[in-house]
C-alpha cells in the first residue's frame, strides 16, 4: 500500500479541535483506501491567483475548442469556493487504472482500433462517484460522532466545473506534468480523480513537486502536435478531444494524425517514465479491460448500427459519444490503415443518414483507392 500523504500540522483550528481534525484526516484517508482510493490528499478550498490566471489565459486563447461549458462556468471552475462558498477544504482522491499491457502495442496494427485504456473497462464515473458518495456519508456520520458538528459535503468527478488536476497537485497527489495530466510518483499517469468539497477545515497536505525535469517524451510523441509548449495543451489538436468531444468533421489536416485511435489517446501518458512505478496491484477490478475492447477489429466496428453500438458499449464511457461519432472515428482509422479490404465495410457508409459519417466514408474511400 502506498504510504500516507504528508499532512502539514497546525493549519486549522487550535488545541483539541486541531488535534481532532488531524486525527480525523488520517482516519478519512484510511477509510478512502479501504474503498479503493490509492491516492489521498487535502487542499484548501480558497482560490489561487496563479491557478485562476492559467485557466483564464487558456480560455482566452480558445484552446478549449468547442467545449463551451468550460467558458460558461469558468466563474465556478476558478476556485472551489467559487462553486460552493461554504467549502473550506478539498479532499482529493485518486483511483488507479494502471494497465498490465503496453498501451502502444496496437500502434502498428492498422486493422484494429485503439481505445484509450481508461475506456476499456467499466465507466469510471459510476465507480468513482459511488466510492466518493460512500466516503462522504461516512465523513458526515463520523464528524457528528466526534463532536465536530454537521459536516457539509459535495462530491465531484469529472463532470462538474472543478479544476481536478490543479487541485490534485495542490493536495499532493502528484503534479501536473508537461502533458498537463496528473503524474504520481507511485501511480504514474494512471489515476482517475475525484473530490469531496467539505465545510470541515481539515489540515492540508504538502503540495506535489514537479519532477518532470528536462524530459519531453510526452511532448515529442504527440501525433498531432497538441502541445504549443510544455504544460499547455491545445485541445483543438488533441486526439482525445477530436475523437470524444468534437462533434463535427475532424479537420482534414489532423485526420492522418489520428492513426487507428478511435476513442481517446494514451500516447503522452504511456511514454511517461514515472509509469515504471505504477503497480497493477492497485488497479480497481472494475477498470480491468473487457476482452472485446482491447483490440477490436475495424471491420466489425464499421458495421455497427445504433442498437449494436449501444449493446457493445453498455456500461462503457464510450456509449456517451453515440454511434455516429464513433463510426466517424472508425472511418478515419480505416482511411489511415491503407487496407483496401476495408472498402467492403466503408462503402455502405457513403450513404449513411448522418452527413458527418457519410463525409468520413468518402474521405476513407479516397484514401484507400488512392
C-alpha angles and dihedrals in degrees: 000000000000114000116257119271115261110258120206112227130221096030100117136041124332139263117346093000092057091048091049092050092048091052091044092053090054091049091049089054092050091050091047091055090051087057093054103267110135097183126053137172143143128233132181116263091221121109124267116213096208093048092049093047092053091052093048092048092049092051093045089054089055093237092141090072113195094347091113094167090072091062096037092057099031089120088062095040097052094077139356091245089052087064097037117013094198094059116114103170139026118214104205119199139181135201119199124235095171109164125231092215136053109274089211097056094106095051091106098037101090098177091063128066124236116227119189113258093241091060098048093083136038121325105278092208090069097042097045095041092051092053092044092053091048091051093045092053090049091051092052093049094044094047090057092047091052094050095250093127128232110341115209114213138180124183128212139178123173100310100073129076093266128133092227100173098047090045090048089053091047088052093051100250088130135287138287105260128213087274087059092240126116116273121194127194088221104035106026115212096327106100132123108209131218135170139206114201111203141179089225114107097226124180110265126237125237111273118253116260121227109247101172092108114173094333115124101169092125091051095050097046097055107117095207102037093245094163112080086182137348114293093018125096124194100208091196089072099035117113092218091055094044095050098039114023103026110089105187133055113313111243108268095234089061100045098086089052089062090068108175094331106128101169122022129323133255100184100106091043096044096056095051108120091217090071089080087079095051111109121205088213086081094051112114113239090232089064097053109120122263109236094233092056101049096076110359116184112243091220090064096043094051091062095057118125121193094273093047091048093051092048095049095047100038108143091012128115086230090073092074095068092058133224098286097055091043094051089047088058092048090052091055088051090049091051090050093048098075088217110135090190087076090066087086090067096034097053098068089053091063085081096042116145090234109078093209091055091046091051091049089051091052090050092049091048092052090050094048097047095042 
